Structures are given as C-alpha cells and as structure tokens.
Amino acid sequence: MALNNDLYNVEIRFHFYADPRAVGPNKRSFGKKVRQNNFQILRSVCDDLLNKAEIKAKQEEIEISPRSRFKVKFGGNEYLDPSYVVELVYWKQPLKYTTEALRFK
C-alpha cells in the first residue's frame, strides 16, 4: 500500500495463515515454536520473494494473532478458521525523484 498516496513510499504486508489441521489441538506450543525462532522461516520466505522481485525493503514489524477475520480454504473442501495469523510488514524505501526513477512511473 502506498503511504500518504505517495507511490514512492510503500508498505508491503505479508499474511500467513496456519492450518488448524496441521497445527493440531495444542496451538500454544505451535505459537511458542514460531516465536522462539523469531519467525525465521516466514521472514526467509518474504526476503526471498522480495529479492527475486528486486525490491529493496526493510522489515518493520511482525504481529501474530490467534484470531482471523477470514476463514481460509486450506486445500480441502471447507473454509476453516486459521489457528494463527502472522503478518510481516516491510517498508520499501522511497525512490529518489530522479530522471531514472521517473522512467518507471
């Protein structure tokens, strides 16, 4: 999303939803494991995607929540409430207003 309607100042948000069937009934231990390694697996997915897209961005925050506003279809026929939602927020540094940057408008 563009911050303050400025296309050169962009926030990128990644949302990950945990399948309750994979997490199992004890979702607290899953949440603890994810926090213990500082969300490293999810951060590496985001970093890899940004690198492949040649987007230079800095991680700003990570939020984990046991509730979701959405039900998700995790490959089965039904929509389920995720066990957790993890949101990683990145900030793409603004491009300098140069002739080169304006070429990509």
Secondary structure, 3 states (H helix, E strand, C coil): CEECCEEEEEEEEEEEECCHHHHCCCHHHHHHHHHHCCCHHHHHHHHHHHHHCCCCEEEEEEEEECCCCCCEECCCCCEECCCCEEEEEEEECCCCCCHHHHHCC
